[in-house]
């Protein structure tokens, strides 16, 4: 039965060998035939069936090869034999006269240091006497360990194998003796036997590369080189033999290359002369990616030795940074732009808060009021005025006037304003005069009357020629031009002044900001110049006006008309500063009627969202590029205004330029005081306002969109725009596109001139939906409080001011809306974009994967680039941008990060730069057919993820039964993913290295006998990837999904045997042996160490996650997949490391390789595939800058596959390939993209 058990093991080994190796059908047939013979002729238990058949002959057949049929592939080995005697023959007349012994070996020169020594006897021997008479000694002394320095194993009474505890020394002469004390079974004396032999050499080399500094290869840290200089290789033999050696030739080869570099082709080849070579100019230059080289050393007895070294090579980038210009994105109009628009809309409802620049969560209302950068200011604070950056500033006289105390206490929102250059707008005044076209052109101010021309004459000319028309008209009459400072830039209303000067009149000084500039000049008589004197009268004969330098202000030509109060036909030109002191935009409104036209069909009390926001692509034509359109609609808003009116000329006899009036009012959208005033009695809650006609008042802006260097979106309304801009239609004509009169349509918000509303509101096409409450007069400066107020009364002053409101209401409304478009909307979008840039999206490897892979985190980040542009070709519409991208991890392993001993960085291969960005034409052309977000990525992103898996020890795996069973539980039967279980026990290695035995015997660190490794011991293979893996594209030969090439150089596997913690599952002799085993459970010993380097083709795609564990938490997920091809174009090398640290038992590297080499395709590649075959995307993409209303948890965007689906597309054949994929909305998200935003 022992034979049956043992041959069962042989059979399993043969089956494993046939299954795991790609061999010819002929070779398979030979093995199967031999197997049949074994089963037929050996497995019976009768002695007759075994007669004449030596069990040792089975092992001489070399069945247990780790390679395939031998050819140029360095991994294909001849069938493995544990002894060096495949061509040995017995001496002639062996034992014919006396019992004799012979060392059965091919040659006594170049003897393999790791093989067993086989001694054959002519007669059956007394084993005890032979072992006592046996000795072997080297020129430098005895073998290591207890005498005789190794283990005996009798394969038969006439065949003895001696297995040294450690490998023999290289190039050493050994003497083997068996003295005559050895006897046969019959007692006959063995003829004295002595033989000497010389072992083969140690062909290990020390390999160094110089690139600036010199670096030693074959270490335990990553070795990567850049392309800054050539690589100079220097190699020296570790144990050179001076003089005669066995080397016949030396070639330097490279895995995956078809060429070789001759090092020595004419024997004798020296071992003492160093090898020096410029790799870049050699026959095997380094290529971008992983490079595995080997010296192929041919020796006199036909044996070939291969000595390896590896490194990474290429352009290097910091693997912890976002990789610039590594991807391209297309956000289309069908899904992505609506989603961004609805994100803005949802923000207004209070569904979430957005963190400001200081990290404080803010509501839409708070952002609307300028927080945090522009909080409310008091008009007067800390001894100084905070207003005046719009058009005017108070002088010392007013600031000392007791009547303006209340005025000082007012607060305003500084962000609302028309001041340019970013930052606070500081009130509304800095706007161009509506007639201004150029900076220094018309309109111009009147000239001093010519001599002999009376005022009446002047006015007659003015009226007769219609000089009041727009001075920009091309046919503006010459007679009119003669009345004005025509062509004099300093007298232009459009030439903005730059500083403040003083009006001087009889010693009285009023310091103001002038609304326009003019040179020095004296006015000789009243009314000679209308710069500062209003028609028809001035009350002083002469005065001097200092030079007013041009400055950054223009003027509203609003006229105050007063028909009562004792001043007949009084009028004055004024400048208005308007400040927003508060603004209220409720989340919802309540229907105060059943008006179906405006969403109230369900009746009174129906709650409606207050704001609707939509983004779309505006087409371009000619020189007009496509733009980003934003529709902003609201049902209700309240705006509190404070109006400061400054006189620019004389008002009657009492108030000259610089006199101020201050008013306040509130503007309300969709408010009819007769109706809404009843629905909302005094003290109503503006958050629950009731409206009888809750119209959605439309503001439509045509915007230019740019992206800043830090990846954030800027939106600016196209210029020029005016309050009278027309509606830009949904399907514009070329004329509509080219027009500059439809950039910012806001009439539905404020339409005091009752212009058409583009038919958007049937029956109300010329209505003004913005109601302004009557102005409340607060007070005035200088003489107003003491004279004018006494003459006309406060109510009359308020009535007078009401006449000016319509002059400015529209433009103020327009600029407030511009602020929302240009500041608040991008703020919301940039909160999402900044999160993707700064925090990213974290995905984790599946939790069911064994440690350390399970839940290993990887973070995706990306940043928009400045080349972002809105595109529209008639079919495809969207935002197209190159992307900076990162696929990193912040996981901190217990063992610390892996390090790089060469240059620092990861290998990248793309050629894309800011000057040569990623291609986008094809991607954009596919966006309409594939709505959503298209992204094309370079493999450098995959390399970065692989680098972080390596650096953060995600690939430091222990391959053992628990790991393999865990992986196979979800792998299925597909050999691409199923990991072989053929090496879960030590038996394959024991069977191959020491045929017929059930243990491996070695020495411990003190050279004493170590506990043996038993065939039933468990095997752990500790994986330590030395070099960082990297990926690059293969050249495309046709359109499709491009293939990648994955390079994994020097993946180290330490083979450890461990005593099992239980004998469960063992049978017969193994069970008996295990039960008697005195080693501690888990006792482990290193058997050997190998390094595997491979390059394999790989496919990448997105897919639906299969959820093999039926875990509810993993249901409906997307996944990304990378699959390696273990068959086609697979290049790999297996090197067995030598020396006591790596191979303490001195096991034969050829034997170890014969076991490990097949595992590359049956264990290592399936392991990588099982890891990468389904990496589930997260169910939610968390955005830390979006916070729930309670302010205590982050919001997210749902990424489940029932809402968002990822997909992969083919790409055209290009020189620099890319992976093209995307995500699209499905289900409810198609019609309601805002539903993707979820907050706890």
Secondary structure, 3 states (H helix, E strand, C coil): CHHHHHHHHHHHHHHHHHHHCCCCHHHHHHHHHHHHHHHHHCCCCCHHHHCCCCHHHHHHCCCCCCCCCCCCCCCCCCCCCCECCCCCCCCCCCCCCCCCEEECCCCCCCECCCCEEEEEECCCECHHHHHHHEEEEECCEECCCCCCCEEEEEEECCEEEEEECCCCCCCCEEEEEECCCCEECCCCECCCEEEEEEECCCCCEEEEEECCCEEECCCCCECEECCCCCCEEEEEECCCCCCCCCEEEEEEEECCCCCEEEEECCCCCCCCCCEEEEHHHCCCCCCCEEEEEEEEEEECCCCEEEEEEEEEECEEECCCCCEEEEEEEEEECCCHHHHHHHHHHHHHCCCCEEECCCCCEECHHHHHCCCCCCCCEECEECCEECCCCCCCCCCHHHHCCHHHHHHHHCEECCCCECCCCCCCCCEECCCCCCCCCCCCCCCECECCCCCCCCHHHHHHHHHHCCCCCCCCCCCCCHHHHCCECCCCHHHECCCCCECCCEEEECCEEEECCCCCCECCEEECCCCCCCCCCCCCCCCCCCEEECCECECCCCCCCEECCECCCCCCCECCEEEEEEEEEEEECCCEEEECCCCHHHCCCCCCCCEEECEEEEEEEECCECCECCEEEEEEEECCCEEEEEEEEEECCCECCCECCCCEEEEEEEEEECCCCCCHHHHCCCCCCHHHCEECCCCCEEEEEEEEEEECCCCCEEEEECCCCCCCCCCCCCCCCHHHHHCCCCCEECCCCCCCCCCCCCCCCCCCCCCCCEEECCCEEEEECCCHHHHHHHHHCHHHHHHHHHHHHHHHHHHHHHHHHHHHHHHHHHHHHHHHHHHHHHCCEEEECCCCCCCCCCCCEEEEEEEECCCCEEEECCCCEEEEEEEEEEEECCCCCCCCCCCECCCCCEEECCCCCCCCCCCCHHHHHCCCCCCCEEEEECCHHHHHHHHHHHHCCCCCCEECHHHHHHHHCCCCCCCCCCCCCCCCECHHHHHHHCCCCCEECCECCCCCECCCEECCCEEEEEEEECCCCEEEECCCCCCECCCEEEEEEEEEEEEEEECCCCCCCCCHHHHHHHHHCCCCCCCEEEEEEEEEEEEEEEEEEEEECCCCCCCHHHCCCEEEEEEECCCCCCEEEEEECCCCCCCCCCCCHHHHHHHHCCHHHHHHHHHHHHHHCCEECCCEEEEEEEECCCCCCEEEEECCCCCEEEEEECECCCCCCCEEEEEEECCHHHHCHHHHEEEC
